[in-house]
C-alpha cells in the first residue's frame, strides 16, 4: 500500500531540487526583493530602515527619493543585475544564457563594500516567513560563498523546511491525505517551494495548522484532554501564520472545531481559543505598529486608509466589486492556481491545467482513503474560516488599488493555496467511498507526468 507522505517526498524532493536549479535566479515573482529582505534578516536586521536618496533599485539609482530597505553588499546588487544580460521578466522571447550564471558563481561577496538597496514591498514583511531563507544565507556567509550560491542555498533551505511541514501535514491529517498530496504538488505550489518566496513557509504552516486542528477535532478523541503541548503547537502556528500573512488569520477560527469537552471546562475552552486568537491579533498589531514608523507609500495616489473608508462606506458596492472580480478574473486565477509560472509569464499547457483541476475534484469528492469523519458542525467552521480568509485576502488586495477601482487588482492564484485544503475538504463525503476511486498508482503516474511537463516547460521557456 502506497503511503501518501512517502509518495509526496519521493516526488517533491527530486522535482523540487530540479526546479530549484532549473529556474533562473530571481524568476519567481518578486524573488530578488525577497532575496534582499532575507539577506537583511540573515544579518540580524529584522526591521528595515529609511534613507533619503543615494539608494539603488533593480535598474535605477535614486538620487533624492525616500527609500525603504537597508544596506547590503554591493555584490548582491551586482548579482541581481547581471545574472541575465536581458531582463527575462514578462518577456517570453528572452532566454537565460547559462554562461551568465556560471560567470557569477565565483563573484566575491566582499561584505565590506555596501550600498543602500530599495525594496519597499518586501521591507514591511515580518521576519517570520524569511527564517528558512535567512538561515541558508547566514550559513553560506560563514562559508564565504558568493551571492549567487547563497541565493541557491536560500532556495534549498526554503524547500527543505516546506518539505518537513508538508510531510507533517500529510501524516497528521485524519481526512483525505491524498488531497493534500495533490494540492502540495500542483506545479505552482512546487515551483513556489523551489524559490525564495515568503509563500513557501506560509503555505506549509497553513497546511500543518489545518491538519493539526482536524486531528484534534476528530470525534474519537473527544474523551482525551487537550495537552499543553498540543495547545502551544496550535498557538505557535496560529501566531506565526498570522504574522506571515494577515489574510490567513481567519484560519484561526478553525480552532472552534475542537470539541469543548477536550478542554475540560467552558472557561478553559474560551480562554484557550480566545487567547490564541487574541495573541495572533496582538502579534499582528505589534508588527504593524513597528512598520508604521517606516512605511512609505508605493504610489502617491494609493491610500489604503481612504480605500478602507470607501469599503466601509459602500459595503454593497464592495460586494459588487467582488462579483465583478470573480466574473472577469476567476478563470485566470484558476489557471494561475495550477500553473502560470515565472513572473506569471510561463503558462503550462491548457490540457494540463484542466486535467489537474479534474484530478483535484476527483480526490476531493471521492477520497482514496476515507477513515475520518466530518460532521456538519465541522463543515460549518471550515466554510466560515475559508470564506473569511478569502474575504480578508480580497480586501487587503483592494486596499492597494486606486480608491473605488471597479475590480480588485493584484490578486494571484497562488494566494489561494493555503485556503485550498479547507475548500477541498468541504466536498469530503465518506458515503461516496464505494464509487470508483483514483487509485494511488494512477495518481502517482499522473503527478509524475504533470511535474515532468512542468520541468520541460520551464526549461523551454528559459533555455529553449
N, C-alpha and C positions, 0 to 999 in steps of 0.2 A: 504493500500500500504506500503510495507516494504521500509524503508529509508536506504540507503547504510551506512551512518555514524552510525546509531543506530545498524544495523546488525554487523558492524565492532566492535563496542565497546562491544556488548553482547557476541561476540565470543573471541575477543582479550583479554579482561580483565580476564575471568576465566582461559582460556588456557595459557595465558601469566604468570599468577601467579603460575599455576601448574608447568609449565616448570621452572620458577624461583626457585621453591623449590625442584622439582624433579631432575633436573640436578645437579649432584655432584659439589661441589666447584671446580672452575678452569678447567672445562671440555668443554669449548669452546676455539677455537684457541687463544693462547697467553693470556688467561684470567688472569693468575697470573701476567703476565707482565703488563697488563692493570691495575690490582689491585695496583701494586707498583706505577705506574705513577699517577693514580687517587688519591692515598693517598698523594703523594708528592704535588700535586696541592691543595688538601684539606688543607694542612698545609701552603699554601701560597707560595710555591716554584715553580714558573712557568717554570724556566729553570733548567735543570738537571746539574749536576756537575761531574767532573772527580776526580778519586783518583787512585794513583799508589799502587796496592796491598792492602792487608788486606780488601778484599771485598768478598761478598758471592753471589753465583748463586743458581740455582734451587737445585742442589745437590753437588756443589763443593765450595771449598774455594780457592780463587785466591790470592796467596801469593805475586806475583810480577807483575801480569798482570795489564795493564792500564784499569780501569773500568769506565763505564759511568752509572750514576744513581743518588743515593742520600742516605742520612741517614734516615732510617725508624726504628720504634720499632722492637726489636728482636722478639717480639711475632708475628709480621706479617710473618716473615720468618718461624717461628715455625709452624704457621697455614698452610702455603703453603706446607711445607714439610711433616707434619704429618696428614693432613686431610684424606689421604689414605695410608694405610700401604704398598700398592703396587702402582706403577705408572700405572694409568689407560690409559694413553695416548698411542694410536696406538696399544694397545693390547686388542682385543675384548674378550679375555679369562679371563681378570681380572674383578673383581667385587668390587663395593664400599660397605664397611661394614658400615651400618648406625651408629653403635656404635662409629666408629671413628669420625663421625661428632658430635654426641652427646657429646663425651668426650671433644671436643674442644670448645663447646659453652660457657662454663664459664671461659675460659682462660683469665686471667687478661691482660689488654692492656699494662700496665707498660711502658708508653711512654718515661720514662727517660732512659731506657735501649735500646740503639740504635746500629745498625750496618749499614755499607755501603753496600747497595744491588746493584747488577749489572743488569741493564735492558736496554742494548744498543738499542734494536729495538724500544721500545716504548718511550725511553727518548727523542727522537728527535721530537716526535709528538707535535703539537701545543696544548695549553691547551683547545682550543675551544671544541673539541668533548669529553672532560673529565668533563665538568662542571656538568652534571647531577649526575654522579657517585660521583664526589668530594663533591657535596652538601650533598648527602646522608651520605657519610663518615664523613664529618665535623659535621653534626648534631649528628651522632652516637657517635663521640668522646666527644661531650659536655655531652652526656648521659652516658659516661664511659662504652660503650658496648664493648664486646670482638671483636677481629679482624674478627672472622668468622661471627658474627652478622652484623658487618659493611660491610662485603662482600655482604651479602644478602640485606642489606639496600641499598647499591650502585646499586645492580641489580634492585631493585624495583623502585628507583628514575629514573634510566635509562629507564625502561619500561614505567613509568608514563609520562615522557617527550615525548617519542616516540608516545604514545597513543594520546597526545594532538596535536602533529604535524600531525599525520595521520588523525585524525578527521577533523582538519582544512583543510587538502588537499582534503579529500573526499567531504566536504561540499562546498569548493570553486571551485573545478574544473567544468568547464562548459561542459566537454566532458567525457563521459563514466566513471562515478564514480565507477561503479561496477567492472571495470577492476582494478582500484586502490585497491579495497577491495580484489580482488583475488590475486593481487601481494603482498599486505601487509601481507596476511595470508598464504603465502606459508610456509611450515614447516621450511625452512631455515630462512626466514625473521622473523618469530615469535620466533624461537629458539635464533637467534641473539639478538632480542629485550629483551629477558629474561636473558641477560648476561651483563658483564661489557665492552663489546667491543665498540670501537670507531665507528664502523659501525652503531650503533644504531642511534645516533644523526645525523650522516652523511646521512643515508637513509631517515630519517624523514625530514631533511631540504631539501633534493633533491626533494622529493615528493611535499613538500609545495611550493618550488620555481617554479616547473613546473606548479602546479595548479594556482598559482598567475599570472604567465605570460600568461597562456592560458586564464584566466579570463579577464585580461586587454587587450588581443588581439582580443576578440570577435567583429565581425563587428557591432553588435548593440550598442556597447559602443564607436564607433568611434567619435561621436559628444561630448562625455563627456571628459573634460580636465583631464589629469592625475594629481592627487593631490600630494602635497608634502609628505603626509603620505604614499601614495602608492609608491612613488619613494624611500623613505627612507626604507620602508619594503623590497622592491626588492634589494636595495643596501646592506642592512644589511645581508640578506640571501645569496646573491652572495659572499660577502666577507667572511662570516663565512663558507660557503660551500667550498670555495677555500682553506681556511686555514685548514679545517678539512681533506681534501684530494685533492691534486693538480690535480689528474686525472679528477675531476669533474668540474674544472674551465671552460672547454669549454661549459658547460651548460649555462654560461652567454650569449652565442651567441643567446639564445632564446629570449633575450630582443628585437632583431630586428623584432620579430613577432608583437610587439605592433605597431599599425598604427602611422605613423608620425603625423597625424592630432591631435592625443591626446596630443601631446607635444606643440602644438600651432605654432611652427616655426621650420625650419630646424636647426637653431642654437641651440635651446633648445634640440631638438632631438639628435643631435650629442654630445652636451656637457653632456647630462644626461647619455646616453648609454655609450659613450666613457669614461665618468667619473667613472661609475660603474666598467667597465672592467679594467680601469687603476688602480682604487683603489684596486680591487681584486688582480691584479698582484703586486702592491706595497706592499700590506699586506703579500703576499706570499714571496716576495723578502726580506722584513724586517725580517720575521721569519727565512728564510733561512740564512740570514747574521748572525743572533743570534746563530743558532745551528751550523753554520760552525766553530765557535770558539771552540766547544766542540766535534765535530764529531770524532768518532773513527771507522775505517774500521771494518766491521763484519768479514772479512776474508782477509788475506794478498794478495790473488790472485784475489780479486774482486776490480775493479776500475771503478766506474761509469763514470768518465771523459774519460777514454780510451774507454769504451763501446760506449759512445756518439760519440766520434770521429770515431769509427768504423761504426756506423749507418750513420753518415753524409758522410763518405767516400764511403759507399757501400749501397746507398738507395735501389737499386733493390734487393740486397742481403737481406736487411731487409724485403722487401715485400715478398720475397720467404720464409723467416723465419716465417712471419705472416701466410702465406699459410700452411706451414708445421705444425704450431702450431694448426691451426683450424682443419686440417686433423687428427692429432694424438690425440689432446686433446679435440676437440669440443664436443664429446659425453659425456665425463666425466664432463666437465664444465656444460653441460646441466643438468646432474644428480645432481651435486652439487648445482646448482641454486635452484632446488626444495627441495632437502633434502638428503644431506650426512652430518650428524650432528656430534657433538663432535669435536674431533681433526681430522675430515674427516675419522673417523673410525666407524661411526654408520650410515650405509646406510638404507634408507627406502625401502620398497618392490618395485620392479620394476614396478608392475602394478599401484602403487600409483603415482610414478613419471611420467609414461606415461600418465595416465589419467589426472593428473593435467596439464600437457602441453596441452592436448586436451581441457580442460576447459578454460585455458587462451586464446587459439587460438579462441575458440567459442566466448568468451567475447569480444575479440578484433575485430573479423570480423563481428559479429552480435551483436551490443551493446543492452543490455536490455533496456536502455533509450538512445535516440538519439536527444537531444534537441539542442545542439550546432552545429556550422559549422566549417569546416576545409578546407580551400581552398588550392590550390597548392602552393601558396606562404608560407603559414604556414607549409605545409608538407615539403617544401624545407628546412626551418630553423630547423624543427625537425630532419630531416635527417642529416643536417650539424652538429648540436650540438651532436647528438648521435654518429655519426661516428668519429667526432673529439675527443670526450671523450673516445671512445674505443681505438682509436689510441694512445692517450696520456697515457691511462691506460696500454696498452701493452708495450709502450716504457719505461715507468717508471719501470715496472716489469723487462724488459730486461736489464735495467741498473745494476741490482743486480745479473746478470748472468755472467759467465765467458765470456770474450771477444770473440765474434764470435760464441757463442753457437748456434747450428743448430735449436733449438726450444726455445720458451720463457718459462722458468721455473718460478714457483711461482705464476702463475695465479690461482685464485679460482673462482668458480661460483658465490659466494656471492658478488664479486666485481661488478657484472653487475646489481645488484638490483636497484641502483639509476638511471641507464640508461634505465631500462625496460619500464617505462611508455612512454618514447619517442618512443621506438620501437613498443610498442603495439598500440599507437595512430596513427602511420603511416598506420596501417591497417584499421583505422576508416572509415566506409562508411555508411552514412545516407540512401543511396538508397537501402541498403540491409535490412532496418528495417522491411520489410514485410515478410522476411524469418523467419523460426522457431527460436525463441529465447530461451535461457536458462532462465527459469522463476526464479524469486528471491527465491521462496521457494525451488526449486530444487537445486539452488546454495547453499543456506544455509544448506540444507541436506548434500550436498557433502562436504562442508567445515567442518561441524561437524564430518563427517566420517573421513576426512583427518587428522584433528587435534587430534581426538581420537586415530587413528592409530599411529600418531606421538608420543603421550604420552606413549602409550603401548610399542612402540619400544624403546624409551628412558628408560623406567622403566625396560624392559627386558635386555637391554644392560648393565645397570649399577647395577642392583639388582637381576636379574633373576638367 
